[in-house]
Amino acid sequence: MTTHPRRTAAERSAIFRALHAREGLFLIPNPWDVGTARMLAALGFEALATTSAGHAFSLGQDDNTLTREATLAHAQEIVAATDLPVSADLGNGFGDTPADVADTIRRAGETGLAGASVEDAT
């Protein structure tokens, strides 16, 4: 079996930025676990995005009930599952202040994520 060097986080981030900059659309499906991440990568998708609801439901919990630590650990598992850029659904950023959300984004970057979304909802 031949193994190939994995892309670095910086390389995945550059690919993710390029997907947003090119003409037309790209599809970014939402795996809820390592198995679906690998399946979607094998199907030819160019990037993946975690799903807060899918992750929570797969654990028998309601959406928006998982902790920041659990969400980031899950994101890191998805990042490690494929060589694709991964963006994370980070809900409300796990905080009500800009400093809390910034801390979440900083910690998300440390997982190897190429992007993230934060919902502004009350």
VENRAHU-V663778 format. One record per residue. RES is the residue in three letters. PHI is phi in whole degrees, 0 to 359 (NA if undefined). Layout:
BEGIN
RES|PHI, RES|PHI
END
This chain:
BEGIN
MET|NA, THR|267, THR|253, HIS|247, PRO|298, ARG|285, ARG|293, THR|283, ALA|300, ALA|296, GLU|295, ARG|295, SER|295, ALA|296, ILE|298, PHE|297, ARG|299, ALA|296, LEU|298, HIS|285, ALA|273, ARG|283, GLU|292, GLY|82, LEU|258, PHE|227, LEU|267, ILE|229, PRO|282, ASN|246, PRO|289, TRP|252, ASP|202, VAL|299, GLY|299, THR|290, ALA|298, ARG|293, MET|297, LEU|294, ALA|296, ALA|294, LEU|282, GLY|102, PHE|296, GLU|266, ALA|201, LEU|229, ALA|223, THR|293, THR|234, SER|294, ALA|293, GLY|300, HIS|296, ALA|299, PHE|297, SER|294, LEU|260, GLY|75, GLN|243, ASP|281, ASP|299, ASN|66, THR|247, LEU|278, THR|283, ARG|301, GLU|299, ALA|294, THR|294, LEU|290, ALA|296, HIS|296, ALA|300, GLN|296, GLU|296, ILE|293, VAL|302, ALA|287, ALA|284, THR|219, ASP|261, LEU|277, PRO|295, VAL|233, SER|251, ALA|244, ASP|276, LEU|254, GLY|53, ASN|270, GLY|83, PHE|60, GLY|181, ASP|260, THR|248, PRO|304, ALA|295, ASP|296, VAL|293, ALA|299, ASP|296, THR|298, ILE|296, ARG|300, ARG|293, ALA|297, GLY|299, GLU|292, THR|279, GLY|99, LEU|298, ALA|265, GLY|191, ALA|201, SER|235, VAL|234, GLU|266, ASP|260, ALA|217, THR|233
END
